[in-house]
């Protein structure tokens, strides 16, 4: 059940990000200065941590979505659903372990 809840929450978070992204990108049509001002506000550590959260949401949502497809369309999917969840969590941890150190170094000035 928790993977179902997490899938819905991450889906909503990704949708909300895309909505904000389209709106702030459309500011370039208003004036390039307005766009630059909004983008400039995103360059701070809080937004950097938010970006890490966004990547975590996308990674989990993608891997869990593949798990759901396997459960729905593979005849043995239901039988292996718990094992598939552990695989999703393992892939999530490995992917985030590869992403987070580099990203956080960039966010906090370690280049």
C-alpha positions as CSV (number, residue, x, y, z in Angstrom):
1,X,0.0,0.0,0.0
2,X,2.8,2.4,0.8
3,X,4.2,2.1,-2.7
4,X,0.8,3.0,-4.1
5,X,0.7,6.1,-1.9
6,X,4.2,7.1,-2.8
7,X,3.5,6.6,-6.5
8,X,0.5,9.0,-6.2
9,X,2.4,11.6,-4.2
10,X,5.4,11.5,-6.6
11,X,3.1,11.7,-9.6
12,X,1.4,14.8,-8.1
13,X,4.8,16.4,-7.2
14,X,6.1,15.8,-10.8
15,X,2.9,17.3,-12.2
16,X,3.2,20.4,-9.9
17,X,6.8,20.9,-11.0
18,X,5.9,20.7,-14.7
19,X,3.1,23.2,-14.2
20,X,5.5,25.7,-12.5
21,X,8.2,25.0,-15.0
22,X,5.9,25.8,-17.9
23,X,4.7,29.0,-16.2
24,X,8.2,30.3,-15.4
25,X,9.5,29.3,-18.8
26,X,6.7,31.2,-20.5
27,X,8.0,34.4,-18.8
28,X,10.6,34.5,-21.5
29,X,7.8,35.6,-23.8
30,X,6.9,38.5,-21.5
31,X,10.4,39.9,-21.1
32,X,13.8,38.2,-20.9
33,X,14.5,40.3,-17.7
34,X,11.5,38.8,-15.9
35,X,12.6,35.3,-16.9
36,X,16.1,36.0,-15.7
37,X,14.8,37.4,-12.4
38,X,12.7,34.3,-11.7
39,X,15.5,31.9,-12.7
40,X,17.9,33.9,-10.4
41,X,15.7,33.2,-7.4
42,X,16.1,29.5,-8.0
43,X,19.9,29.6,-7.5
44,X,20.0,29.0,-3.8
45,X,20.6,25.9,-1.6
46,X,16.9,25.4,-0.7
47,X,16.0,25.1,-4.4
48,X,19.0,22.8,-4.8
49,X,17.7,20.5,-2.2
50,X,14.3,20.8,-3.9
51,X,15.9,19.7,-7.2
52,X,17.3,16.6,-5.4
53,X,13.8,15.9,-4.1
54,X,12.4,16.3,-7.6
55,X,15.0,13.8,-9.0
56,X,14.1,11.4,-6.2
57,X,10.4,11.7,-7.1
58,X,11.1,11.1,-10.8
59,X,13.4,8.1,-10.1
60,X,11.0,6.4,-7.7
61,X,8.0,7.1,-9.9
62,X,9.7,5.7,-13.0
63,X,11.0,2.5,-11.4
64,X,7.7,1.9,-9.5
65,X,5.8,2.6,-12.8
66,X,7.8,-0.2,-14.4
67,X,7.0,-2.4,-11.5
68,X,3.3,-1.7,-11.9
69,X,3.5,-2.5,-15.6
70,X,5.1,-5.9,-14.7
71,X,2.5,-6.7,-12.1
72,X,-0.3,-5.8,-14.6
73,X,1.0,-7.5,-17.7
74,X,3.3,-10.3,-16.6
75,X,1.4,-13.4,-15.5
76,X,3.7,-14.0,-12.6
77,X,3.9,-10.3,-11.6
78,X,1.5,-10.5,-8.7
79,X,3.4,-13.5,-7.2
80,X,6.6,-11.5,-7.3
81,X,5.3,-8.1,-6.4
82,X,7.1,-7.9,-3.0
83,X,10.4,-8.9,-4.6
84,X,9.8,-6.3,-7.4
85,X,9.3,-3.6,-4.8
86,X,12.6,-4.5,-3.2
87,X,14.2,-4.3,-6.6
88,X,12.6,-0.9,-7.1
89,X,13.9,0.3,-3.8
90,X,17.4,-1.0,-4.5
91,X,17.5,0.7,-7.9
92,X,16.3,3.9,-6.3
93,X,19.0,3.8,-3.7
94,X,21.8,3.0,-6.2
95,X,20.6,5.7,-8.6
96,X,20.3,8.4,-5.9
97,X,23.7,7.4,-4.5
98,X,25.2,8.1,-7.9
99,X,23.3,11.4,-8.2
100,X,23.2,13.0,-4.8
101,X,26.9,13.5,-4.0
102,X,27.7,15.3,-7.3
103,X,24.5,17.4,-7.1
104,X,25.0,18.4,-3.5
105,X,28.6,19.4,-4.2
106,X,27.4,21.6,-7.0
107,X,24.6,23.1,-4.8
108,X,26.9,23.9,-1.9
109,X,29.8,25.2,-4.0
110,X,32.1,22.2,-4.2
111,X,31.9,22.2,-8.0
